[in-house]
Amino acid sequence: VQQRRFGEATNFYLKALNSPRRAEYAHGGYAYCLAELGQTKEAIHHYSEALRLQPDLLLANHNLAAILATSTNAELRDGARAVMLAQRACDLSGYNVPEFIYSLAAAYREAGRPELAGETARRADKLAADERRRSLMGEIKWQLRAKSAPASGNEKP
């Protein structure tokens, strides 16, 4: 996965899914690869299964929230569930990861809460600025400028 060879990695995770040991991580890894390969619906299923097995999986909470908040397929978006998952990821990380807070902002936006989305995006922006994470700051500033537009699924993640 680190070499971005997602097709090959899916074979590894498929084999791991058959093992009862640490199946939650196999589902999470497989879901990540599927999402990167554009198989979003299947990714949602495997992230959900990973979280059923282990509700505190940090990246599974975050990644599934991001998909449910920003998918280009409106049928796959679920703002309320995205908010719940993004809040969990932020709670688990102590609200110290700007990317997770940014996903929470996107989830609030998808859930129809633009004021809270803007406030949350500004919080992520401040944290990213404190950490000197310029590319993320650009993403957050883009979100803040676009916050008055209705969520369309075409927003940057």
Buried (B, 14 or more C-beta within 10 A) or exposed (E): BEEEEBEEBBEBBEEBEEEEEEBBBBBBBBBBBBBBBEBBEBBBBBBBBBBEBBEEBBBBBBBBBBBBBBBEEEEBBBBEBBBBBBBBBBEBBEBEBBBBBBBBBBBBBBBEBBEBBBEBBBBBBBBBBEEEBEEBBEBBBEBBEBBEEEBEBEBEE
